[in-house]
Amino acid sequence: MRMRKKKWAVPELMASPLYIKEPESFRGKWQQAFEKEQPLYVELGCGKGGYASQFALLHPDVNLLAVDISSNMLGVGRRKIDALFAENGRAPDNIRLTEYNIEHINDVIAPEDDVQRIFINFCNPWPKPRHYKKRLTHPRQLALYKTFLRPGCEVRFKTDDDQLFEHSREYFAENGFEILWETFDLANSGFEGNIKTEHEAMFEAEGIKIKMLIARWPGEKDGE
Ligand SMILES: C[S@@+](CC[C@H](N)C(=O)[O-])C[C@H]1O[C@@H](n2cnc3c(N)ncnc32)[C@H](O)[C@@H]1O
């Protein structure tokens, strides 16, 4: 579903201290983009920022970098973050936004960044075999994440799409991740503290069950 362009989104984003204009320049030193040095988590394909804004508000002891390829989406997210933090009387000092194609994410995140968790929420399912490699959970992508994810840390993945979920379970397992937990029905799984994304709310309203897994990367960072 394509979002109608909001005229204000990109100009406001560009003027915001939350937005990182040149993410390559932070490669290997992402902590410098935040007020405090603390564990770095990354959300890949953050869309309109509903998840990132709520997660960062609830977890002031984590730095969250939210990445999307669409500056229009990020502009909407920027408003959401500022509004939510203002309502709660806090400065958004533990969240940053950047625009980047995640297919090349290792050009902006390095092993030294020591990412302690990755979130992938409702990425595009790319149902045709010739497009599988564009999936954010495809083995080609997992190989990139393994270069900067701290050993012992997790990727948390949610989707509405049955085929993408089935394939992703295999991608993770076959690429050295341990599946610590999974569900085919998140709402009835007993999982506590779920934060709903914009797409999640939409799919739930349509009666679609949400699938989720937590995959742990046990190994050394690849390339070390
Ligand atoms: C289906 S939306 C989900 C958005 C949000 N995570 C949610 O659950 O509501 C997928 C998002 O991923 C972004 N995206 C898709 N491919 C991407 C890529 N290669 N690099 C960065 N972002 C990408 C899109 O711009 C879009 O915002």
The ligand as an ORCA input file, in Angstrom:
! r2SCAN-3c Opt
* xyz 0 1
  C       5.020     -3.103      4.877
  S       5.871     -1.730      5.501
  C       5.954     -2.055      7.262
  C       6.217     -0.810      8.060
  C       6.227     -1.002      9.581
  N       7.345     -1.817      9.984
  C       4.941     -1.570     10.085
  O       4.937     -2.704     10.552
  O       3.924     -0.862     10.049
  C       7.532     -2.059      4.989
  C       8.472     -0.894      5.174
  O       9.774     -1.300      4.815
  C      10.375     -0.298      4.019
  N      11.350     -0.975      3.144
  C      11.074     -1.907      2.196
  N      12.218     -2.311      1.602
  C      13.222     -1.619      2.184
  C      14.625     -1.572      1.992
  N      15.238     -2.350      1.083
  N      15.352     -0.726      2.757
  C      14.752      0.063      3.676
  N      13.411      0.052      3.909
  C      12.662     -0.772      3.168
  C       9.241      0.380      3.293
  O       9.545      1.712      2.885
  C       8.131      0.329      4.339
  O       8.122      1.467      5.156
*
